[in-house]
Amino acid sequence: QAQVSESGGGLVQAGGSLRLSCTASGLTFNQYTMAWFRQGPGKEQEFVASHVHKDGSTYYADSVKGRFTISRDIAKNTVYLQMNNLKLEDAAVYYCNAVSDYNTFWGQGTQVTVSS
């Protein structure tokens, strides 16, 4: 059964860093575009970053450009989201998404809390 699972969330002070991981299993990892989304308290879910499997292109929401980096380790079936200079408004549940031409999978989410 295909699935993706996030880890790495936690509590961090504003200005600090965290690295989220998303590990995929049961699917052909290099055939999936991997993305991160987030949903803050009382907010709609929003796109954060993506890594396109076909050419390695990366895309970021304007709010995280220059602070977050998405990367993929094919050998580990894992995508990472390195988050630097975290702000209070980055606090959210972060979800991993794997999408191909035929399927999409979501993880359960990992909580990121940013304190002042």
N, C-alpha and C positions, 0 to 999 in steps of 0.2 A: 504494500500500500504506500503510495507516494505521499510524502509530507515534508514540510519545512518547519524548523524549530529554531526559535530565537533564544539568545542568552546574552548576558553582559550588562543588563540594565542595573540600575542602582541609584544611590544618592550621591550627588556631587555638588560641590559649591560652584556658584557662578564663576566663570572663568576657567573652570577645570575641564578635564577631558574624560571621555569614556569611549570604549570600543565595543560595539555590538557585533555579535556573530549570528549568522543564520546558516544552519547546516541542512542540506537537502538529502533525502534518502528516497529510494524507490523510483527515481526519475533520472533521465539522461541529462545531467546537469548542464552540459555545454549546449543544449538545445533550448535552454530557457533564459529569457531575460529576467534578471533579478532586480527587485526594487525594494525600497523602504518607504513606508507610509507611517504617519503618526496621527494620533487623535488626542488632543489635549482636553482637559476638563471643560465641558460645555461647548466644545468646538466640533466642527465637522472633521472627518478624516481628510488628511491632506498628503499630497505627494511630497516626498523628501528627496529621494535620489534613485537613480536606476543605472544598471550596467547592462548594456545590450550584448547578447551572446554572439551575434553575427559578426560584429566588427570591434567589439570592446569599447564602443562609445559610452560615455557617461553623461548623465544629465542631473541637474540639481535645481531644487527650488531656489528662488532668489534669496529667500530668507536664510539659507544655509551656505550659499556659495562662499568659498574662501575659508570656511570653518569646518565643513564636513567633507570626508572623502570616502567614496565607495570603491571597494576593490573585490576581486574574486580570486580564490585559490581553487583551481580546477581539481588538483590532486586531492584536496580535502572536501570537495563538494560544498564549499563554504563561501559565503559572501560576507564582507565586513563593512561596517560603517564606523569610521573613525570620526569622532565628534570632538572638536577642540573649541576652546573659548565658549563654553556653553553659557547660554543666557537663560534667565528665568522663563522666558517664553518657549524654550525648547522642551520644557517638561511635558511629558505625554507618554502614552503607551505607543511603543514603536512596533510596527508589524512588518514582517517580511512577506514578500510576494514573489512567486515564481510564475511566469507566464510564457506559454509557447503558442504556436498557431492553433493548438487544439485544447489546451488545458490551462487552468490557473489554480494555484494553491496558495493558501494563506496560513501563516503561523498563528499561534495563540497570542502573541504579543509579549513584550517585555517592558516593564515600567522604568521610565527615566524620571527622576525627581531632581530638580535643581533648587538649591537653597541659596539664600542671599548672604 
